Amino acid sequence: MTPDVWVRVNSATFGGRMVRADTIEQVRWDRKTPQYLILTLHSGEEVRQDVRAGAPVDDMDDAEGPDLAERLVSAIARASDRPGGHMLELTPDESAGGVGWLRTPLVDKPWAG
């Protein structure tokens, strides 16, 4: 069975959407646009994720940005090893003093019992 992992991408500027994790080719942070992680999809489309998830904090620095991108790749890999569907979403993380990727079950069509 193929894992069903989705990433909820949110941007105040570009809006929100769900992206299948297996369509993501690259996750990167660019110091030219420090407020976003950039997800490059198989189609060549770039999707931007606000790195502060709506929190009123400064942009990421040169160490935080690449670390957050790597944590998304790791979260996708961990979710892919688990049965069922999963959604990853960037949320405030008090323990890390910033933001982190939260994995929740992907509830597909709850009305289709």
Backbone as CSV, one residue per row, in Angstrom:
resi,resn,N_x,N_y,N_z,CA_x,CA_y,CA_z,C_x,C_y,C_z
1,MET,0.829,-1.168,0.000,0.000,0.000,0.000,0.886,1.248,0.000
2,THR,0.589,2.204,-0.845,1.336,3.449,-0.930,0.935,4.370,0.217
3,PRO,1.927,4.929,0.927,1.576,5.861,1.999,0.850,7.081,1.441
4,ASP,-0.055,7.603,2.230,-0.831,8.770,1.825,-0.457,9.913,2.763
5,VAL,0.525,10.714,2.343,1.019,11.809,3.168,0.810,13.113,2.416
6,TRP,0.208,14.066,3.102,-0.063,15.381,2.530,0.576,16.448,3.403
7,VAL,0.942,17.563,2.783,1.471,18.715,3.508,0.488,19.862,3.305
8,ARG,0.013,20.434,4.414,-0.850,21.615,4.328,0.075,22.824,4.237
9,VAL,0.016,23.511,3.098,0.866,24.672,2.849,0.019,25.922,3.040
10,ASN,0.479,26.818,3.907,-0.261,28.043,4.205,0.611,29.265,3.959
11,SER,0.042,30.234,3.291,0.728,31.495,3.052,-0.300,32.612,3.087
12,ALA,-0.027,33.632,3.890,-0.942,34.774,3.955,-1.040,35.452,2.592
13,THR,0.043,35.432,1.838,0.081,36.079,0.528,-0.484,35.199,-0.574
14,PHE,-0.118,33.905,-0.571,-0.462,33.013,-1.674,-1.630,32.079,-1.380
15,GLY,-2.159,32.113,-0.159,-3.282,31.253,0.187,-2.824,29.900,0.705
16,GLY,-3.771,29.013,0.927,-3.469,27.697,1.457,-3.882,26.602,0.497
17,ARG,-3.209,25.475,0.614,-3.564,24.309,-0.192,-2.920,23.066,0.395
18,MET,-3.403,21.923,-0.065,-2.832,20.641,0.330,-1.958,20.146,-0.822
19,VAL,-0.784,19.625,-0.480,0.154,19.118,-1.478,0.507,17.685,-1.103
20,ARG,0.372,16.764,-2.049,0.796,15.379,-1.797,2.302,15.354,-1.628
21,ALA,2.764,14.715,-0.573,4.194,14.690,-0.276,5.004,14.033,-1.391
22,ASP,4.418,13.044,-2.077,5.181,12.369,-3.130,5.304,13.195,-4.413
23,THR,4.721,14.389,-4.448,4.901,15.281,-5.600,5.962,16.345,-5.327
24,ILE,6.502,16.359,-4.108,7.512,17.355,-3.741,8.890,16.849,-4.156
25,GLU,9.578,17.625,-4.992,10.930,17.267,-5.420,11.995,17.887,-4.537
26,GLN,11.719,19.085,-4.040,12.734,19.794,-3.269,12.056,20.693,-2.237
27,VAL,12.683,20.789,-1.068,12.251,21.734,-0.037,13.470,22.588,0.275
28,ARG,13.306,23.904,0.158,14.465,24.763,0.404,14.037,26.069,1.051
29,TRP,15.005,26.706,1.639,14.828,28.030,2.215,15.828,28.932,1.522
30,ASP,15.388,30.095,1.111,16.246,31.030,0.384,16.342,32.316,1.190
31,ARG,17.563,32.742,1.493,17.713,33.954,2.313,17.176,35.200,1.620
32,LYS,16.915,35.119,0.300,16.317,36.264,-0.409,14.840,36.425,-0.048
33,THR,14.192,35.334,0.327,12.792,35.369,0.779,12.707,34.605,2.104
34,PRO,13.273,35.174,3.182,13.403,34.428,4.439,12.094,34.124,5.148
35,GLN,11.008,34.689,4.684,9.724,34.428,5.339,9.054,33.155,4.824
36,TYR,9.646,32.487,3.818,9.019,31.304,3.209,9.964,30.118,3.119
37,LEU,9.392,28.911,3.235,10.019,27.701,2.716,9.464,27.548,1.312
38,ILE,10.271,27.075,0.392,9.822,26.905,-0.985,9.806,25.414,-1.297
39,LEU,8.644,24.908,-1.672,8.488,23.513,-2.065,8.377,23.472,-3.579
40,THR,9.301,22.780,-4.235,9.256,22.627,-5.680,8.607,21.286,-5.993
41,LEU,7.558,21.313,-6.808,6.808,20.106,-7.150,7.323,19.506,-8.450
42,HIS,6.935,18.245,-8.735,7.341,17.569,-9.972,7.013,18.392,-11.203
43,SER,5.925,19.127,-11.161,5.484,19.920,-12.318,6.352,21.151,-12.547
44,GLY,7.248,21.454,-11.602,8.058,22.658,-11.690,7.457,23.824,-10.919
45,GLU,6.211,23.664,-10.496,5.543,24.717,-9.724,6.225,24.872,-8.363
46,GLU,6.335,26.115,-7.906,6.862,26.388,-6.579,5.728,26.837,-5.670
47,VAL,5.653,26.226,-4.498,4.631,26.539,-3.512,5.358,27.096,-2.293
48,ARG,4.840,28.165,-1.730,5.505,28.826,-0.603,4.737,28.620,0.704
49,GLN,5.496,28.278,1.739,4.965,28.082,3.087,5.492,29.199,3.980
50,ASP,4.582,29.956,4.623,5.019,30.941,5.614,5.760,30.202,6.725
51,VAL,6.993,30.617,7.024,7.794,29.886,8.006,7.385,30.155,9.440
52,ARG,6.665,31.207,9.681,6.269,31.509,11.048,4.828,31.138,11.338
53,ALA,4.163,30.528,10.418,2.801,30.007,10.629,1.895,31.009,11.335
54,GLY,1.976,32.248,10.895,1.109,33.273,11.452,1.577,33.866,12.761
55,ALA,2.696,33.372,13.292,3.211,33.914,14.548,3.911,35.248,14.283
56,PRO,3.723,36.223,15.140,4.340,37.532,14.928,5.805,37.538,15.352
57,VAL,6.665,36.864,14.568,8.078,36.738,14.885,8.875,37.140,13.653
58,ASP,10.144,37.481,13.848,11.003,37.861,12.729,11.206,36.694,11.770
59,ASP,11.766,37.008,10.597,12.083,35.978,9.614,13.123,35.014,10.184
60,MET,13.230,33.857,9.567,14.210,32.862,9.986,15.616,33.354,9.668
61,ASP,16.584,32.852,10.431,17.971,33.204,10.147,18.625,32.094,9.323
62,ASP,19.923,32.249,9.059,20.632,31.321,8.174,20.707,29.895,8.703
63,ALA,20.528,29.692,9.990,20.551,28.338,10.539,19.151,27.739,10.625
64,GLU,18.181,28.555,10.982,16.817,28.052,11.191,16.132,27.609,9.905
65,GLY,16.281,28.373,8.833,15.586,28.073,7.584,15.907,26.697,7.024
66,PRO,17.206,26.397,6.796,17.548,25.064,6.287,17.149,23.945,7.247
67,ASP,17.220,24.208,8.558,16.824,23.203,9.545,15.336,22.879,9.432
68,LEU,14.508,23.899,9.249,13.070,23.672,9.116,12.757,22.880,7.844
69,ALA,13.480,23.164,6.760,13.300,22.407,5.515,13.667,20.939,5.729
70,GLU,14.784,20.691,6.417,15.215,19.320,6.692,14.221,18.603,7.601
71,ARG,13.655,19.331,8.558,12.661,18.714,9.444,11.395,18.320,8.686
72,LEU,11.026,19.070,7.643,9.868,18.667,6.830,10.174,17.376,6.088
73,VAL,11.358,17.283,5.487,11.735,16.061,4.768,11.725,14.867,5.732
74,SER,12.258,15.047,6.931,12.262,13.971,7.933,10.848,13.607,8.370
75,ALA,9.993,14.607,8.548,8.602,14.347,8.953,7.857,13.574,7.869
76,ILE,8.124,13.896,6.602,7.502,13.160,5.492,7.955,11.702,5.527
77,ALA,9.258,11.481,5.733,9.785,10.113,5.773,9.170,9.321,6.929
78,ARG,9.080,9.939,8.108,8.484,9.239,9.261,7.014,8.923,9.014
79,ALA,6.266,9.876,8.474,4.837,9.652,8.215,4.639,8.568,7.160
80,SER,5.554,8.502,6.202,5.449,7.498,5.134,5.629,6.085,5.655
81,ASP,6.321,5.946,6.774,6.547,4.627,7.375,5.374,4.151,8.220
82,ARG,4.385,4.992,8.407,3.236,4.642,9.242,2.045,4.285,8.355
83,PRO,1.206,3.379,8.816,0.023,3.029,8.020,-1.004,4.165,8.025
84,GLY,-1.831,4.187,7.005,-2.911,5.171,6.930,-2.473,6.483,6.318
85,GLY,-3.405,7.420,6.311,-3.128,8.730,5.742,-2.703,9.719,6.816
86,HIS,-1.843,10.653,6.424,-1.318,11.626,7.373,-1.250,13.001,6.735
87,MET,-1.391,14.018,7.586,-1.231,15.391,7.144,-0.161,16.036,8.011
88,LEU,0.726,16.799,7.380,1.743,17.556,8.098,1.413,19.031,7.971
89,GLU,1.497,19.729,9.096,1.179,21.158,9.089,2.160,21.881,10.000
90,LEU,2.617,23.032,9.558,3.526,23.846,10.347,2.734,24.571,11.431
91,THR,3.124,24.354,12.685,2.408,24.961,13.809,3.410,25.516,14.819
92,PRO,2.985,26.464,15.645,3.869,26.945,16.714,4.260,25.785,17.631
93,ASP,5.529,25.743,18.027,6.047,24.678,18.885,6.736,25.326,20.087
94,GLU,6.027,25.372,21.205,6.554,26.014,22.413,7.844,25.351,22.890
95,SER,7.922,24.018,22.802,9.099,23.310,23.309,10.352,23.641,22.504
96,ALA,10.192,23.922,21.218,11.333,24.258,20.367,11.559,25.765,20.305
97,GLY,10.634,26.529,20.854,10.770,27.976,20.818,10.596,28.560,19.433
98,GLY,9.811,27.914,18.610,9.575,28.390,17.249,8.395,27.680,16.638
99,VAL,8.643,27.022,15.512,7.597,26.265,14.833,8.092,24.855,14.548
100,GLY,7.153,23.950,14.300,7.498,22.577,13.983,6.414,21.942,13.141
101,TRP,6.708,20.779,12.589,5.765,20.061,11.730,4.946,19.103,12.579
102,LEU,3.650,19.322,12.615,2.724,18.486,13.372,2.091,17.473,12.424
103,ARG,2.168,16.181,12.809,1.535,15.126,12.014,0.210,14.776,12.654
104,THR,-0.835,14.773,11.854,-2.155,14.360,12.309,-2.717,13.357,11.309
105,PRO,-3.660,12.518,11.742,-4.280,11.585,10.796,-5.033,12.346,9.712
106,LEU,-4.947,11.843,8.518,-5.697,12.414,7.403,-7.032,11.693,7.359
107,VAL,-8.073,12.396,7.693,-9.407,11.810,7.708,-10.023,12.082,6.352
108,ASP,-10.126,11.035,5.556,-10.625,11.169,4.197,-12.095,10.796,4.158
109,LYS,-12.925,11.738,3.790,-14.357,11.491,3.634,-14.967,10.878,4.894
110,PRO,-15.011,11.615,5.985,-15.550,11.044,7.222,-17.001,10.600,7.110
111,TRP,-17.731,11.125,6.131,-19.133,10.760,5.956,-19.296,9.426,5.239
112,ALA,-18.212,8.886,4.672,-18.305,7.642,3.893,-17.974,6.450,4.782
113,GLY,-18.709,6.259,5.833,-18.512,5.297,6.866,-18.236,3.928,6.527
